[in-house]
């Protein structure tokens, strides 16, 4: 169900986070998450799109910093992302995101797989192994 939680009389929002080096990659992510966006009204969600930005420089990316800020303001209900590699590839950065998501009760949804919910406890670990990034 796509119902929003309410905190401090403000509605928490859904966040669609997309990152890709090429325009076609972003377009593919837009198509994939449409099934979730189509049920929402414009003011119920935020779209964060990063194009042609390295995922390695997590804290240097404008959208990553905005996502962290939204979490800390307790404004995020659900984070939709194609897969965990769109957010961060280092275990340290993934652990920071995992901590924030657990602390503020943010649901993680993978739009790029049939398994809808991503586990917060294994969020960064499995993607780090899949990608093979040294940390």
Backbone bond lengths (Angstrom), bond angles and torsions (degrees), N, CA, C in turn:
res aa  C-N    CA-C-N  psi(-1)  N-CA   C-N-CA  omega(-1)  CA-C   N-CA-C  phi
1 X - - - 1.445 - - 1.516 109.35 -
2 X 1.311 118.25 142.74 1.450 122.69 -175.71 1.525 113.32 -98.38
3 X 1.312 118.91 21.67 1.465 121.78 -179.43 1.522 110.06 -65.36
4 X 1.320 116.33 143.05 1.455 122.21 178.79 1.511 110.71 -91.28
5 X 1.325 115.34 146.03 1.448 121.11 171.74 1.522 108.13 -86.44
6 X 1.330 116.44 156.04 1.459 120.73 178.96 1.520 108.14 -117.55
7 X 1.345 115.64 130.79 1.452 122.16 178.53 1.519 108.03 -128.67
8 X 1.314 117.35 131.21 1.469 121.74 179.68 1.529 111.38 49.43
9 X 1.312 116.75 42.15 1.458 124.05 179.12 1.529 113.79 62.82
10 X 1.325 117.40 12.39 1.459 121.03 175.12 1.519 108.61 -114.83
11 X 1.323 115.39 137.61 1.444 119.80 -179.82 1.531 109.88 -75.22
12 X 1.310 116.00 130.31 1.455 119.94 173.90 1.524 107.74 -74.96
13 X 1.311 116.72 150.03 1.447 120.78 -174.88 1.516 112.92 -112.70
14 X 1.322 113.31 159.77 1.451 121.47 171.73 1.532 106.23 -84.60
15 X 1.318 116.91 140.62 1.463 120.83 177.85 1.521 108.58 -120.81
16 X 1.323 115.53 125.82 1.463 122.18 174.78 1.519 106.60 -103.19
17 X 1.329 115.15 111.75 1.462 121.35 -176.25 1.520 108.82 -107.58
18 X 1.321 116.08 124.08 1.470 120.81 -179.19 1.521 109.42 -131.57
19 X 1.329 115.48 139.63 1.461 121.25 176.89 1.512 108.20 -144.16
20 X 1.303 116.41 135.20 1.451 120.04 177.60 1.512 111.39 -164.35
21 X 1.298 116.34 144.81 1.470 121.57 179.39 1.525 111.72 -70.25
22 X 1.322 115.97 -34.77 1.463 120.16 -175.29 1.525 109.74 -113.88
23 X 1.326 115.47 150.36 1.460 121.69 179.79 1.532 111.41 -57.35
24 X 1.330 117.05 -38.56 1.470 120.34 -179.35 1.528 111.20 -64.69
25 X 1.327 116.72 -31.27 1.458 120.59 178.21 1.528 110.04 -66.45
26 X 1.328 116.96 -43.99 1.468 120.40 176.94 1.524 111.19 -64.50
27 X 1.327 116.94 -40.91 1.459 121.16 178.82 1.521 111.00 -60.89
28 X 1.315 116.72 -41.17 1.467 121.08 178.23 1.527 110.60 -62.96
29 X 1.323 117.41 -41.74 1.459 120.53 178.87 1.531 111.16 -65.93
30 X 1.341 116.67 -37.43 1.471 120.92 175.96 1.527 111.45 -60.86
31 X 1.319 116.08 -44.77 1.467 120.73 178.96 1.518 111.09 -63.55
32 X 1.319 115.58 -40.82 1.461 120.56 -176.54 1.521 112.33 -68.71
33 X 1.334 117.82 -37.81 1.467 118.07 -178.36 1.530 113.48 -89.45
34 X 1.316 117.45 0.84 1.467 120.72 179.40 1.534 111.99 -58.09
35 X 1.323 117.28 -36.69 1.466 120.53 -179.37 1.526 111.49 -57.65
36 X 1.323 118.35 -26.97 1.461 122.30 178.93 1.532 111.18 -89.77
37 X 1.328 117.33 -38.69 1.463 121.89 -178.38 1.521 113.21 -70.09
38 X 1.324 117.68 -32.68 1.467 120.67 -173.09 1.526 113.01 -62.77
39 X 1.313 118.41 -20.92 1.470 122.41 -179.67 1.528 112.31 -88.38
40 X 1.322 117.62 -3.96 1.457 121.35 -173.17 1.526 111.81 -107.62
41 X 1.316 114.85 154.43 1.457 122.25 172.23 1.526 106.90 -90.13
42 X 1.321 118.21 149.30 1.460 123.23 -173.29 1.533 113.75 -49.15
43 X 1.319 119.43 -40.51 1.469 120.81 -176.92 1.539 112.76 -76.30
44 X 1.323 118.34 -4.51 1.464 121.37 -179.09 1.525 113.11 -89.53
45 X 1.331 116.95 -7.53 1.463 117.46 -178.27 1.520 112.04 -143.03
46 X 1.333 113.56 160.04 1.463 123.51 177.81 1.519 106.64 -123.28
47 X 1.318 116.08 139.93 1.463 120.57 175.83 1.519 108.93 -112.25
48 X 1.320 116.35 125.23 1.460 122.65 175.96 1.523 107.04 -114.83
49 X 1.318 116.56 113.08 1.463 121.83 -177.98 1.520 110.09 -118.67
50 X 1.313 116.11 124.67 1.461 121.45 175.53 1.519 108.51 -119.32
51 X 1.293 115.75 122.07 1.452 120.44 177.30 1.508 110.64 -115.79
52 X 1.319 115.79 146.35 1.458 123.32 177.08 1.529 112.78 51.90
53 X 1.332 116.35 44.73 1.455 122.63 178.89 1.524 107.80 -128.28
54 X 1.317 116.21 136.98 1.460 120.44 179.47 1.516 110.15 -71.72
55 X 1.298 115.73 134.75 1.464 120.99 177.82 1.523 110.74 -72.80
56 X 1.333 117.61 -19.59 1.464 121.65 -177.91 1.532 110.89 -66.89
57 X 1.319 117.95 -35.39 1.468 122.23 -178.53 1.521 110.43 -87.32
58 X 1.304 117.50 64.83 1.458 123.38 -172.66 1.532 112.54 -56.77
59 X 1.323 118.30 -52.59 1.461 121.09 -175.64 1.527 113.06 -78.45
60 X 1.305 117.79 -6.54 1.452 121.16 177.06 1.515 112.88 -95.40
61 X 1.321 117.04 1.18 1.466 121.11 -176.90 1.524 110.25 -99.58
62 X 1.306 115.68 128.96 1.471 122.41 -176.58 1.528 111.94 -57.15
63 X 1.319 118.04 -45.49 1.476 120.70 -177.53 1.520 111.96 -69.29
64 X 1.319 117.37 -33.52 1.473 120.18 177.08 1.517 110.29 -64.64
65 X 1.331 116.09 -43.73 1.460 120.16 179.00 1.526 111.27 -65.19
66 X 1.317 116.81 -37.77 1.473 120.57 177.28 1.530 110.39 -64.98
67 X 1.327 117.05 -40.71 1.458 120.81 178.43 1.529 110.68 -62.27
68 X 1.318 117.18 -44.47 1.469 121.05 177.64 1.524 109.70 -60.55
69 X 1.329 117.12 -45.36 1.455 121.85 179.70 1.528 111.72 -61.26
70 X 1.324 117.31 -44.09 1.472 120.86 178.36 1.520 111.10 -61.43
71 X 1.339 116.76 -40.13 1.463 120.40 177.32 1.517 110.81 -62.46
72 X 1.334 116.65 -45.85 1.461 120.67 -177.60 1.525 112.27 -67.41
73 X 1.317 117.10 -25.80 1.460 121.16 176.01 1.533 111.77 -84.80
74 X 1.324 116.53 4.14 1.461 124.34 -179.12 1.530 110.02 54.99
75 X 1.322 115.63 48.38 1.460 121.31 -178.15 1.521 113.06 -109.04
76 X 1.338 117.92 -5.35 1.465 120.77 -174.66 1.528 110.31 -105.81
77 X 1.317 115.32 124.04 1.457 122.13 175.50 1.527 109.40 -91.05
78 X 1.331 115.80 -51.22 1.460 122.20 -176.88 1.514 109.20 -138.94
79 X 1.315 115.66 137.39 1.463 121.63 175.40 1.523 108.00 -109.38
80 X 1.328 115.17 119.00 1.458 121.65 176.94 1.517 107.78 -100.94
81 X 1.314 115.99 126.06 1.456 121.01 179.86 1.529 107.84 -145.25
82 X 1.325 116.62 144.96 1.462 120.93 -176.62 1.527 110.66 -56.89
83 X 1.305 116.92 -51.37 1.463 122.66 171.50 1.522 107.90 -157.94
84 X 1.313 117.03 168.42 1.465 120.73 -174.10 1.526 112.91 -61.75
85 X 1.324 117.88 -25.27 1.469 119.81 -179.55 1.522 112.04 -68.79
86 X 1.335 117.97 -15.41 1.474 120.61 176.38 1.516 110.85 -71.55
87 X 1.322 118.38 -25.45 1.464 122.00 -177.31 1.527 112.41 -87.45
88 X 1.305 116.65 -59.45 1.464 121.40 -176.37 1.519 109.00 -157.51
89 X 1.323 114.57 155.30 1.461 118.15 -179.87 1.521 113.16 -118.11
90 X 1.296 118.34 -6.57 1.471 118.53 176.98 1.520 108.75 -95.77
91 X 1.300 116.16 146.86 1.465 121.09 -179.43 1.526 110.21 -63.79
92 X 1.332 117.64 -35.45 1.462 121.33 179.16 1.532 110.33 -62.16
93 X 1.338 117.25 -48.92 1.463 120.71 179.42 1.517 111.52 -65.27
94 X 1.314 116.90 -41.40 1.463 120.17 177.68 1.524 111.33 -63.03
95 X 1.334 116.53 -39.20 1.464 119.35 178.53 1.523 111.27 -65.07
96 X 1.337 116.96 -37.41 1.466 120.22 176.75 1.527 110.68 -61.92
97 X 1.323 116.36 -45.86 1.465 120.41 178.08 1.524 111.42 -64.20
98 X 1.316 116.32 -42.50 1.469 121.08 178.92 1.527 110.00 -59.69
99 X 1.318 116.82 -43.72 1.462 121.01 178.66 1.534 110.76 -59.71
100 X 1.345 116.30 -48.57 1.470 120.58 -179.93 1.522 111.52 -61.80
101 X 1.326 116.88 -43.73 1.463 120.36 -178.72 1.521 111.41 -64.94
102 X 1.314 116.77 -40.11 1.465 119.81 177.41 1.527 111.16 -68.85
103 X 1.326 116.84 -43.12 1.464 121.83 -178.25 1.525 111.56 -61.33
104 X 1.330 117.00 -40.94 1.459 121.36 -175.71 1.529 113.03 -103.86
105 X 1.334 115.90 12.95 1.458 122.18 174.95 1.535 112.87 55.31
106 X 1.327 115.05 50.85 1.461 121.65 178.87 1.525 108.37 -93.02
107 X 1.306 115.65 127.23 1.465 121.39 176.52 1.525 108.61 -83.14
108 X 1.322 117.21 133.43 1.461 122.56 177.81 1.518 109.38 -103.70
109 X 1.329 116.17 128.68 1.456 120.87 179.45 1.519 109.08 -125.04
110 X 1.317 115.19 127.19 1.453 121.32 175.00 1.521 108.63 -87.44
111 X 1.335 116.40 119.29 1.464 119.33 179.19 1.523 111.48 -87.47
112 X 1.322 116.68 -9.79 1.454 120.25 -176.09 1.509 115.08 -101.23
113 X 1.322 117.57 10.53 1.460 119.42 178.76 1.518 109.40 -140.78
114 X 1.309 114.88 166.58 1.460 119.08 178.82 1.523 111.37 -77.01
115 X 1.342 116.81 -22.75 1.462 120.53 175.71 1.520 107.28 -81.58
116 X 1.317 116.61 103.65 1.459 121.29 -169.59 1.522 113.49 -65.22
117 X 1.321 118.32 -53.54 1.459 120.81 -177.21 1.523 111.12 -87.10
118 X 1.338 114.80 133.70 1.457 120.52 174.26 1.519 107.29 -93.65
119 X 1.301 116.30 140.22 1.452 120.74 178.31 1.521 109.72 -72.26
120 X 1.340 117.61 127.29 1.456 121.00 176.06 1.516 111.86 -66.77
121 X 1.322 117.92 -30.16 1.459 119.91 -176.11 1.523 112.52 -74.53
122 X 1.321 117.84 -27.56 1.461 120.41 -178.66 1.525 112.21 -113.64
123 X 1.309 116.97 13.11 1.456 122.85 -172.12 1.524 112.93 -50.37
124 X 1.307 118.19 -58.63 1.458 120.37 -176.68 1.508 113.73 -83.62
125 X 1.298 116.83 -31.30 1.455 120.58 -173.49 1.521 112.95 -58.83
126 X 1.313 117.25 -53.24 1.457 119.86 -175.49 1.514 112.23 -69.64
127 X 1.328 118.10 -38.19 1.465 119.83 178.15 1.516 110.43 -65.45
128 X 1.339 117.77 -37.52 1.458 121.01 178.91 1.520 111.62 -61.96
129 X 1.321 116.00 -39.22 1.464 119.74 177.61 1.533 109.98 -70.96
130 X 1.307 116.71 -42.90 1.460 121.60 -179.32 1.523 110.87 -59.05
131 X 1.321 116.37 -42.03 1.456 120.88 -176.37 1.529 110.93 -81.67
132 X 1.330 116.65 -29.75 1.452 120.16 178.05 1.523 113.03 79.70
133 X 1.301 118.19 26.31 1.459 123.06 -178.97 1.517 109.73 -78.07
134 X 1.347 117.09 131.88 1.458 121.25 174.02 1.502 109.54 -76.23
135 X 1.332 115.51 140.24 1.466 119.74 176.84 1.499 110.40 -127.94
